[in-house]
Amino acid sequence: MRTAEVIGYDLRYAKCLWIAFYATAPLFVYDYLYLAIHQARGLAFLKSYWYLTVFYVLPWAVLPPIAMIAGRGNNTSSSDRSLSPH
């Protein structure tokens, strides 16, 4: 396995983890501030607002496998690809 393939795979996986974090962490913080602190529900809001809880976990469960599957089909690095049709 070439270094470019490993770097490409790691970058793809790191990007998917960043997207999962970006899609879930800020929303959890906002929901926690409003529901747990402002409305004094504590972490019980995770049970009563189960649909929020599902979407905190879903990107973490879906995106990493997608990155791994997408990485399997890409065996050439961008430097190996030529713009010419030959």
URZISUL-V446937 format. One record per residue. N is the residue number from 0. RES is the residue in one small letter. PHI is phi in whole degrees, 0 to 359 (NA if undefined). Layout:
N/RES/PHI
N/RES/PHI
This chain:
0/m/NA
1/r/279
2/t/298
3/a/298
4/e/293
5/v/295
6/i/296
7/g/299
8/y/295
9/d/297
10/l/296
11/r/297
12/y/294
13/a/296
14/k/295
15/c/293
16/l/292
17/w/296
18/i/297
19/a/298
20/f/296
21/y/296
22/a/278
23/t/244
24/a/299
25/p/297
26/l/293
27/f/296
28/v/298
29/y/297
30/d/296
31/y/296
32/l/299
33/y/280
34/l/278
35/a/282
36/i/264
37/h/294
38/q/267
39/a/55
40/r/266
41/g/66
42/l/284
43/a/296
44/f/298
45/l/295
46/k/275
47/s/287
48/y/252
49/w/300
50/y/293
51/l/289
52/t/299
53/v/299
54/f/279
55/y/282
56/v/266
57/l/305
58/p/299
59/w/290
60/a/275
61/v/263
62/l/292
63/p/300
64/p/297
65/i/297
66/a/296
67/m/292
68/i/293
69/a/295
70/g/287
71/r/291
72/g/278
73/n/253
74/n/263
75/t/244
76/s/277
77/s/294
78/s/285
79/d/278
80/r/281
81/s/252
82/l/279
83/s/278
84/p/285
85/h/293
